[in-house]
Structures are given as structure tokens and as C-alpha cells.
Amino acid sequence: MLKQVQQAEEKIKEQFKHPVLDFDKKLYNENPARYWDIFYKNNKENFFKDRKWLQIEFPILYASTRKGADPVTIFEIGCGAGNTFFPILKDNENENLRIIAADFAPRAVELVKTSEQFNSKYGHAAVWDLANPDGNLPDGVEPHSVDIAVMIFVFSALAPNQWDQAMDNLHKILKPGGKIIFRDYGAYDLTQVRFKKNRILEENFYVRGDGTRVYFFSEEKLREIFTKKYFLENKIGTDRRLLVNRKRQLKMYRCWVQAVFDVPQ
């Protein structure tokens, strides 16, 4: 593993020699929702697969869907085409479940609302930016009304200067005693190491070819962001999967960080 980290660090040093130009950086950071909206226009619901691993990694989600379970409100932030929202809805037997999906890309929300899997009895979808500077809540969501916030590959789309506002807004929607479940890209992930020239915006923060942005988190950085002001660490870890290219004699890792944070009572 140490060798792979050293190789990754060398490649990242090279990336810093050719960062995104200041003019382009401003372009990408001014309206990030626009690039995601174009992404969903082009890819619709076909790009991401439904997250069938959720039940294994986050059993609390599926405990909430069981028949006779307590009333619960689940909020998927950055829902995309509903790849977390719909598997939960599909398995639901809890008459007292409410599940909300929100995204800052209007086309993503439209994909959720118009899907044949959408069930308005339990589900609600709205356009909402987690990092909106006005602290506005999504349409139909009251302050401190959410039991479980689901953040799966969403926080990485925010710039570091948006994190504090996102934490303020997240705290505003969650109940005391609520939970945040989190999974996102980890530092030295294969996709980070593979970025070429003119893709690095700042440390661990990049722009893809389609204009969407992505941050790669260490456990330490994630802990710092979430526990600085509002939340308590329940568990945090890194999921590493080794990929071997025998032809080129390369060993590289997919890396994801995964966490559960608690809202103090």
C-alpha cells in the first residue's frame, strides 16, 4: 500500500505543475449546478447504477423500511436520478416512512419525479442546493424534521469554501439524535491519480472533462469538516479495492471514504 501511495503522490505533484487556469476556474466555480444539469440532460438515469450495496453498508436505512417501524423521514441530498431514493422506496413496507430527494440540478429532480418508480404517497422531490448561502430549506421540508440524511457521492461536488455553509444547512434540517450516512471519493483514488493537465483546481479538488467538480477526502479531512461545529463521529473508515493490470504490471486502488455522523440530542 505504501508504494501505491508514493506513486499517487508523485502523480499529484505533476498535476500541480499544470493547474486549471484562473479564468477557467472562475467559470467552473460560478455555477456548478449548470454542469450537473447538462450531465443529467445527456445521461438521464442511465449513468449511475442503483446502489444495491446500501443494505449491507448502512442497515439503518432498511431497518426504517420494515413493516411496523417507527415513523421516519429520510432525506437523500444530491439525489441525482434517484439511485438511492428508489431502492429504498422499492423495499419500503413502513406506512410511516417519508423519503425526500433533492438535487441542485433541476433535470435530476425532474428525472426522479417523472420516473414510473416514483410514489408520491411516501416520496417527495425538490430542487435544493445543500450549500445555498441563504440557508433556505427545500420546498416541503421543515427545520429539524429529518431523521436520516443520506449523502452518497454528493459532498465531493462542493468546493472547500462551501463546506461551512453546507454544514449549517445540514444541521438546520436534522432532528436532534438524527444521523448522517456518508460515502464519497477517498484521497488517492484511481480517478484522482488519473487526472491529466489542467484539471486540478486546488489540493484534492478537480474538474472533470464535462465541467463537474470532484473532491477526494481523507478520513482526517472528513472528520474535521463534520465534527468542527455540529456533529459527532459515530464511525469512519476507508474502503480500498485493489485493481491489478497484469499486462502493464500496475496495482492501483479505488478508494472511498464511508462514515456515520450523529446529531447530538
VEXVO-182195 format. One record per atom (N, C-alpha, C): residue in three letters; x, y, z. Coordinates in steps of 0.02 Angstrom, whole numbers, plus 32768, in hexadecimal, padded with zeros to 4 digits. Example, Ala and Ser with C-alpha at 12.3 -4.5 7.8 and 13.67 -1.06 7.14 Angstrom:
ALA82947EE48186 ALA82677F1F8186 ALA82947F5B8186 SER82827F908162 SER82AC7FCB8165 SER82858002818A 
END
This chain:
MET80297FC48000 MET800080008000 MET802B803F8000 LEU8061803E8027 LEU808E8079802B LEU80A9808C7FE6 LYS80BB80597FBF LYS80D580667F7C LYS80A080897F51 GLN806180727F56 GLN802C80907F2E GLN802080D97F42 VAL802480E77F83 VAL801C812C7F9C VAL805481587F81 GLN8091813F7F82 GLN80CA81667F68 GLN80C281747F1E GLN80AB81427EF8 GLN80A0814C7EB1 GLN806981807EA4 ALA8035817C7ECD ALA7FFE81AC7EC6 ALA801681F37ED5 GLU803D81FA7F09 GLU8057823C7F1C GLU8083825A7EE5 GLU80AA82307EC4 GLU80D482487E8D GLU80A982627E53 LYS8074823D7E44 LYS804982527E0D LYS802482937E1E ILE8010829A7E5D ILE7FED82D77E72 ILE801C83137E70 LYS805B83097E80 LYS808D833F7E7A LYS809183577E32 GLU808E83297E03 GLU808F833B7DBD GLU805183637DAA GLN801883507DC6 GLN7FD983747DB7 GLN7FDE83BD7DCC PHE7FFF83CA7E05 PHE8005840E7E1E PHE802E843B7DF0 LYS8057841D7DC5 LYS807F84447D96 LYS805484627D5E HIS801884457D55 HIS7FEB845C7D1F HIS7FA484637D3A PRO7F9784937D66 PRO7F54849B7D83 PRO7F2384BA7D51 VAL7EE484BB7D64 VAL7EB184DE7D3D VAL7EC185287D3B LEU7EBC85477D02 LEU7EC8858F7CFB LEU7E9585B67D24 ASP7EAA85F07D3E ASP7E7E86187D6A ASP7E3C86297D48 PHE7E3F863B7D08 PHE7E01864C7CE4 PHE7DD186117CE3 ASP7DEC85D67CD4 ASP7DC285997CD1 ASP7DA985867D16 LYS7DD485907D48 LYS7DC185807D8D LYS7D8285A77DA1 LYS7D8285E77D90 LYS7D4886117DA0 LYS7D0A85F87D7C LEU7D1385E37D3F LEU7CDB85C97D16 LEU7CBC858B7D37 TYR7CE7855C7D4C TYR7CCF851E7D6A TYR7CAE85297DAE ASN7CC7855A7DD4 ASN7CAF85647E18 ASN7C7385927E1D GLU7C6585B87DE8 GLU7C2F85E97DEB GLU7BEA85C87DED ASN7BE085957DC5 ASN7B9E85757DC2 ASN7BA585297DB9 PRO7BBC85067DED PRO7BC884BE7DE7 PRO7B8A84967DD7 ALA7B4F84AE7DED ALA7B11848A7DDF ALA7B0484847D94 ARG7B1A84B67D6F ARG7B0F84B57D26 ARG7B3084797D06 TYR7B6D84697D1B TYR7B9184317CFD TYR7B7083EE7D0E TRP7B5783E97D4C TRP7B3383AC7D5E TRP7AF183A77D3A ASP7AD083DF7D2F ASP7A9183DF7D0A ASP7A9C83C67CC3 ILE7AD283DC7CA3 ILE7AE383C57C60 ILE7AF4837A7C62 PHE7B1783667C97 PHE7B28831F7C9F PHE7AE982F47C9F TYR7AB783087CC6 TYR7A7982E07CC9 TYR7A4F82E67C8A LYS7A56831D7C67 LYS7A3583247C26 LYS7A5182F07BF5 ASN7A9382E87BF7 ASN7AB482BA7BC8 ASN7AB082717BDC ASN7AB182647C1D ASN7AB4821E7C34 ASN7A7382037C50 LYS7A4582317C62 LYS7A06821E7C81 LYS7A1381EE7CBB GLU79EC81B77CBF GLU79F5818A7CF9 GLU7A2481517CEA ASN7A4881547CB2 ASN7A6D81197C9A ASN7AB581157CB4 PHE7ACE814A7CD3 PHE7B16814C7CE2 PHE7B2781267D22 PHE7B0281337D57 PHE7B1181137D98 PHE7AE380D87DA4 LYS7AFE80A47DC3 LYS7AD780697DD3 LYS7AB680727E17 ASP7A7C80507E21 ASP7A5D80517E62 ASP7A8D80337E96 ARG7A8C80507ED1 ARG7ABD803E7F04 ARG7AA580047F2F LYS7AAE7FC87F15 LYS7A957F8D7F37 LYS7ABE7F7C7F75 TRP7AFA7F9A7F7B TRP7B267F8E7FB5 TRP7B107FB57FF2 LEU7ADF7FE07FEB LEU7AC9800A8023 LEU7AB27FE1805E GLN7A8E7FAB8050 GLN7A727F828086 GLN7AA97F6380B0 ILE7AE17F528091 ILE7B1A7F3480B5 ILE7B407F6980DC GLU7B4F7FA180BB GLU7B797FD480D9 GLU7B547FFF810C PHE7B13800B8101 PHE7AED8038812D PHE7AAA8017813F PRO7AAC7FE4816A PRO7A6F7FBF817B PRO7A387FEA819B ILE7A4B802381B8 ILE7A19804F81D7 ILE79E5806681A4 LEU79FA806E8165 LEU79CB80838131 LEU799380518128 TYR79A680128127 TYR79757FDE8118 TYR794E7FC98156 ALA796A7FD58191 ALA79437FCB81CE ALA79087FFB81CF SER7912803581B1 SER78DD806881AF SER78A480568180 THR78B080288152 THR787D80168120 THR78547FD98135 ARG78637FBC816E ARG78407F7E8182 ARG77F97F8D8199 LYS77CE7F5D8190 LYS77897F6481A5 LYS77867F6F81F0 GLY77617FA18205 GLY775A7FAE824D GLY77927FD98269 ALA77C27FEE8240 ALA77F880198258 ALA77DB805D826D ASP780280808297 ASP77EC80C282AE ASP77E880F38274 PRO77C18129827D PRO77C1815E824B PRO780881798240 VAL781B81828201 VAL785F819881F3 VAL785F81C281B3 THR788981F681B3 THR7893821E8177 THR78DB82178160 ILE78E481FF8124 ILE792681F68105 ILE792D822B80CE PHE7967824A80CB PHE7972827F8099 PHE79B1826E8072 GLU79A9825E8031 GLU79E482548006 GLU79F882967FE7 ILE7A3282AE7FFB ILE7A4D82EE7FE3 ILE7A7982E07FA6 GLY7A6D83047F70 GLY7A9182F57F32 GLY7A7982B57F15 CYS7A3782B17F08 CYS7A1882727EF6 CYS7A29825A7EAF GLY7A4182887E84 GLY7A4D82727E3F GLY7A0D82567E21 ALA7A12821D7E01 ALA79D881FD7DE2 ALA79B281CF7E12 GLY79C481D27E53 GLY799F81AB7E85 GLY79BB81667E93 ASN79FD815E7E8B ASN7A1B811B7E91 ASN7A1F81027ED9 THR7A13812E7F09 THR7A0A81197F4F THR79C0811D7F61 PHE79A081517F4B PHE7959815F7F5A PHE792D81247F45 PHE7934810C7F08 PHE790780D97EEE PHE791180947F0D PRO794F807C7F19 PRO7956803C7F3C PRO7936803C7F81 ILE793A80747FA5 ILE791A80787FE7 ILE78CE80777FDF LEU78B5809D7FB0 LEU786D80A17FA3 LEU7852805D7F8E LYS7878803A7F65 LYS78637FF87F4C LYS785A7FC67F84 ASP78877FC87FB6 ASP78857F977FEC ASP78597FAC8026 ASN783B7FE68022 ASN78178001805C ASN77D77FDB806C GLU77D07FC980AD GLU77917FAD80C7 GLU77797FD68103 ASN779A800E8110 ASN778A80388149 ASN7758806E8133 GLU771C806A814D GLU76E9809B813B GLU76FA80E18153 ASN772880E58182 ASN773A8126819F ASN777D81418185 LEU77938126814C LEU77D1813F812E LEU77C3817C8103 ARG77EE81AE8108 ARG77EF81E580D8 ARG783681EB80BE ILE783D81EB807D ILE788081F18060 ILE7881822B802F ILE78B382558037 ILE78BA8293800F ILE78F9828D7FE4 ALA78F482A37FA7 ALA792E82A57F7A ALA793882EE7F64 ALA797683057F66 ALA798483497F4F ALA79C6834B7F29 ASP79C983787EFA ASP7A0683827ED3 ASP7A0783CA7EBA PHE7A4483E47EB0 PHE7A4784297E96 PHE7A41842B7E4A ALA7A3F83F27E29 ALA7A3483EE7DE1 ALA79EA83E17DD3 PRO79C684117DB7 PRO797E84087DAC PRO796D83CA7D82 ARG799783BA7D51 ARG7988837F7D27 ARG798B833E7D4F ALA79B7833B7D81 ALA79BB83007DAB ALA797A82F77DD1 VAL7961832D7DEE VAL792283297E14 VAL78E883177DE6 GLU78E983317DAA GLU78B583207D79 GLU78B782D67D67 LEU78F382B97D62 LEU78F982717D54 LEU78DA82487D8C VAL78E4825E7DCA VAL78C8823A7E03 VAL787B82407E02 LYS7862827C7DF9 LYS781A82877DFC LYS77F482647DC4 THR7813825E7D8A THR77EF82417D51 THR77FC81F67D49 SER782481D97D75 SER783181917D72 SER77F381697D84 GLU77EA81317D63 GLU77B081067D74 GLU77B880E87DBA GLN77F480EA7DD6 GLN77FF80D17E19 GLN77EC81037E50 PHE77E181417E3C PHE77D281757E6E PHE778E81697E8E ASN778B816E7ED0 ASN774D81637EF5 ASN7742819F7F23 SER771481CA7F11 SER770A82077F37 SER76EB81FB7F7C LYS76D381BF7F89 LYS76B881B07FCC LYS76F081B38000 TYR772B819C7FED TYR7763819B801C TYR779B81CC8008 GLY779F81DC7FC7 GLY77D982017FAD GLY77C982487F9B HIS77FC82727F9F HIS77F782B87F8D HIS783A82CC7F6E ALA783A82F57F3A ALA7878830B7F1A ALA787783567F0F ALA78B183767F18 ALA78B683BF7F12 ALA78FB83D37EFB VAL78FF840C7ED9 VAL793F842A7EC6 VAL795A844E7F04 TRP7998843F7F16 TRP79B6845E7F51 TRP7A0284587F4F ASP7A23848E7F61 ASP7A6C848F7F64 ASP7A80848B7FAD LEU7AA284557FBF LEU7AB8844B8004 LEU7AE18486801E ALA7B0684A67FF2 ALA7B3284DD8007 ALA7B1585227FF7 ASN7AD485277FEE ASN7AB885697FDD ASN7AC5859A8015 PRO7AE085D58004 PRO7AF786058037 PRO7AC08626805F ASP7A8186218048 ASP7A4A8640806D ASP7A2F861280A4 GLY7A4785D480A6 GLY7A2F85A580D8 GLY79E7858E80CD ASN79D08594808F ASN798C857E807F ASN798785328083 LEU794D851A8099 LEU794084D2809C LEU791984BD805E PRO791A847C804E PRO78F484668013 PRO78A98471801C ASP7887847A7FE6 ASP783E847F7FE7 ASP782184418009 GLY77F6844C803B GLY77D68414805D GLY77FD83F78097 VAL7836841380A8 VAL785F83FA80DF VAL7863842E8116 GLU784D841A8152 GLU784D8447818B GLU7890844281B0 PRO78A4847781D4 PRO78E2847381FC PRO78E08439822D HIS791784178234 HIS792183E18265 HIS78EA83AB8260 SER78DD83978222 SER78A983658215 SER78C3832381F9 VAL7904832081EB VAL792182E581C9 VAL794582B881FB ASP7936827681F8 ASP795682468224 ASP7999822E8208 ILE799C822181C7 ILE79D8820681A7 ILE79E7822E8167 ALA7A21824C8164 ALA7A38826D8126 ALA7A67823E8102 VAL7A5A823280C3 VAL7A8382068099 VAL7AAD8230806A MET7AEF82298070 MET7B1E82508046 MET7B4D821F8023 ILE7B3782077FEA ILE7B5D81D57FC4 ILE7B7881F67F85 PHE7BB981FE7F81 PHE7BDA821E7F47 PHE7BBA82617F36 VAL7BB2828B7F68 VAL7B9682CE7F5D VAL7BC383047F78 PHE7BDF82FA7FB3 PHE7C07832E7FD3 PHE7C45833F7FAA SER7C5E830F7F85 SER7C9A83197F5C SER7C8E834C7F24 ALA7C4F835B7F14 ALA7C41838C7EDF ALA7C4783D47EF8 LEU7C4E83DD7F3A LEU7C5384207F56 LEU7C9C84377F5A ALA7CA684787F52 ALA7CE884957F5C ALA7CF5849B7FA7 PRO7D3584977FBC PRO7D44849F8003 PRO7D2884DE8023 ASN7D2385147FFE ASN7D078551801C ASN7CBB854F8025 GLN7C9C85178011 GLN7C54850E801B GLN7C4484E08056 TRP7C7784C18072 TRP7C6B848E80A5 TRP7C4884A980E3 ASP7C5F84E280FC ASP7C4284FD813A ASP7BF7850C8131 GLN7BE6852A80F9 GLN7B9F853980EB GLN7B7784F980E6 ALA7B9484C680C6 ALA7B72848680C0 ALA7B6484678104 MET7B95846D8132 MET7B8B84528175 MET7B548478819A ASP7B5284BA8192 ASP7B1C84E281B0 ASP7AD884CB8197 ASN7AD284C28156 ASN7A9284AE8138 ASN7A7F8467814C LEU7AB0843B814F LEU7AA483F68162 LEU7A8B83F281AA HIS7AAB841881D6 HIS7A978419821C HIS7A4F84338223 LYS7A3D846181F8 LYS79FA848181FC LYS79C2844F81EC ILE79D0841E81C2 ILE799A83EF81AE ILE799583B381DC LEU79CA83A28201 LEU79CC83648227 LEU79AE836B826C LYS798C83358282 LYS7973833382C7 LYS79AC832782F8 PRO79A6833D8336 PRO79D48326836A PRO79D082DA836F GLY7A0A82B98371 GLY7A0B82718371 GLY7A0A8252832B GLY7A09827C82F8 GLY7A08826382B3 GLY7A4C8249829E LYS7A4E822E8261 LYS7A8D82118247 LYS7A9B82288200 ILE7ADB822A81F0 ILE7AF3823781AC ILE7B1881F98195 ILE7B0581DE815C ILE7B2C81A78140 ILE7B4E81C08101 PHE7B8D81AF80FA PHE7BB981D180C9 PHE7BE5819E80A6 ARG7BEB81A78064 ARG7C1D8181803D ARG7C3281AE8003 ASP7C7481B17FF7 ASP7C8D81DD7FC2 ASP7CD381C87FAF TYR7CF181EE7F81 TYR7D3281DC7F67 TYR7D6981E97F9A GLY7D9881B97F9F GLY7DCF81BF7FCE GLY7E0F81D77FAD ALA7E3981F67FD5 ALA7E7A820E7FBC ALA7EA281D57F9E TYR7EC381E27F66 TYR7EEC81B37F40 TYR7EC4817F7F1B ASP7E83818C7F14 ASP7E5A81607EEA ASP7E7681607EA3 LEU7E6C81297E81 LEU7E8481217E3C LEU7E6F815C7E10 THR7E3181737E18 THR7E1981A97DED THR7E3D81EB7DFB GLN7E5481F57E39 GLN7E7B82317E48 GLN7EC0822D7E27 VAL7EDF81F57E2E VAL7F2381EC7E14 VAL7F2481F27DC7 ARG7EEE81DF7DA8 ARG7EEB81DF7D5E ARG7EDF82237D3E PHE7ECE82557D66 PHE7EC382977D49 PHE7F0282B17D26 LYS7EF882D07CEC LYS7F3082EA7CC5 LYS7F3A83357CD1 LYS7F5983567CA1 LYS7F67839E7CA7 LYS7F2683C77CAA ASN7F2B84007CCB ASN7EF584327CCC ASN7EB384177CE8 ARG7EB983EC7D1B ARG7E7E83D07D3B ARG7E7C83DE7D86 ILE7EB483F07DA5 ILE7EB583FB7DED ILE7EA384447DFC LEU7E6F844D7E25 LEU7E5984907E39 LEU7E7E84A87E77 GLU7E84847B7EA8 GLU7EAC84877EE5 GLU7EB884427F03 GLU7ED984407F3C GLU7EED84007F58 GLU7EB283D07F5F ASN7EB783967F40 ASN7E8583617F42 ASN7E4383737F20 PHE7E4183AA7EFB PHE7E0383C27EDC PHE7E0F83CB7E91 TYR7DE483AC7E68 TYR7DF083A87E20 TYR7DB083B97DF9 VAL7DBA83C57DB9 VAL7D8183CB7D8C VAL7D8783967D55 ARG7D5083737D49 ARG7D5083407D15 ARG7D4883607CD0 GLY7D4D83377C9D GLY7D4883507C59 GLY7D04836E7C49 ASP7CCF83597C6E ASP7C8C83747C61 ASP7C7C83B17C8C GLY7CAE83C97CB2 GLY7CA484057CDA GLY7C8C83F97D21 THR7C7A83BB7D32 THR7C6683AB7D77 THR7CA583A57DA3 ARG7C9D83B87DE2 ARG7CD683BB7E10 ARG7CD6837F7E3F VAL7D11836E7E59 VAL7D1583367E87 VAL7D4F83407EB8 TYR7D4083337EF8 TYR7D7283377F2E TYR7D7F82F07F47 PHE7DBE82E37F5A PHE7DD182A27F74 PHE7DE582A97FBE PHE7DC182877FEA PHE7DC682928032 PHE7DF482608054 SER7E1A82788085 SER7E3A824C80B6 SER7E0B824580F1 GLU7E158212811A GLU7DED820A8156 GLU7DF582478183 GLU7E3382608188 GLU7E41829981B4 GLU7E1B82D7819E LYS7E1B82E4815D LYS7DF8831F8143 LYS7DAD831A814F LEU7D9282DF8143 LEU7D4A82D4814D LEU7D3782DE8196 ARG7D5F82C281C2 ARG7D5482CA820B ARG7D558314821E GLU7D8583388204 GLU7D8C837F8213 GLU7D4E83A681FD ILE7D36839981C2 ILE7CFC83BE81A6 ILE7CBE83B281D0 PHE7CAF837381DF PHE7C6F836381FD PHE7C6D836D8249 THR7CA68365826B THR7CA5836982B4 THR7CBA83AD82CE LYS7CCE83DA82A1 LYS7CE7841C82B7 LYS7CB2844382DE LYS7C74843D82C9 LYS7C41846A82E6 LYS7C03844582FF TYR7BEB841482D9 TYR7BA883FA82E7 TYR7BA483B082F9 PHE7BC9838682D8 PHE7BBA833F82D8 PHE7BEF831582FD LEU7BDB82D98311 LEU7C0782AB8335 LEU7C1882708307 GLU7C56825C830A GLU7C6C822282E2 GLU7C5081E28301 ASN7C2D81BB82DA ASN7C16817982EE ASN7C48814582D5 LYS7C5481468294 LYS7C89811C8277 LYS7CA081398235 ILE7CDE812B8225 ILE7CFA814481E7 ILE7D30811381D0 GLY7D3581078190 GLY7D6780D98177 GLY7D7280E2812D THR7DA580C08113 THR7DB580C280CC THR7DAD807D80AD ASP7D89807A8077 ASP7D7E803C8052 ASP7DAD803D8016 ARG7DDE80108017 ARG7E0E800C7FDF ARG7E057FCC7FB9 ARG7E037FD17F77 ARG7DFD7F977F4B ARG7E387F967F1B LEU7E5F7F627F1D LEU7E9A7F5D7EF4 LEU7E887F477EAD LEU7EA07F6D7E7C LEU7E987F5B7E36 LEU7EDD7F4A7E19 VAL7EE27F127DF7 VAL7F227EFC7DDC VAL7F1E7EFA7D90 ASN7F4B7F1F7D70 ASN7F517F1C7D27 ASN7F8F7EF17D19 ARG7F837EB27D0B ARG7FBB7E837D03 ARG7FE57E927CC5 LYS7FC57EAA7C91 LYS7FE87EB97C53 LYS801C7EF07C5E ARG80097F257C83 ARG80367F5D7C90 ARG80597F577CD4 GLN804A7F207CF8 GLN80687F137D3A GLN805C7F4F7D69 LEU801D7F657D6B LEU800A7F9D7D96 LEU7FD97F857DCB LYS7FE37F9F7E08 LYS7FB37F957E3E LYS7F9A7FDA7E53 MET7F587FE37E4F MET7F3C80237E61 MET7EFC80187E8A TYR7EEB804A7EB1 TYR7EB380437EDF TYR7E7880707ECE ARG7E3C80547ED4 ARG7E01807D7EDD ARG7DFB808A7F28 CYS7DEE80C87F3A CYS7DEA80DA7F81 CYS7DAA81037F8D TRP7D8480EE7FBE TRP7D4981157FD3 TRP7D4B811E801E VAL7D3581588035 VAL7D2D8162807D VAL7CE4815A808E GLN7CD9813B80C7 GLN7C95812C80DD GLN7C8F813F8127 ALA7C56815C8139 ALA7C4F8174817E ALA7C0681768193 VAL7BFD817681D5 VAL7BBD818681F4 VAL7BCB81BB8228 PHE7BA581F28226 PHE7BAB82278258 PHE7B68822E827C ASP7B6C823F82BC ASP7B30824782E5 ASP7B23829082F4 VAL7AE382A182FA VAL7ACF82E48311 VAL7AC582DF835C PRO7AE683098384 PRO7ADC830583CC PRO7A93830D83DF GLN7A7F82EA8415 GLN7A3A82EF842D GLN7A2B83358447 
END
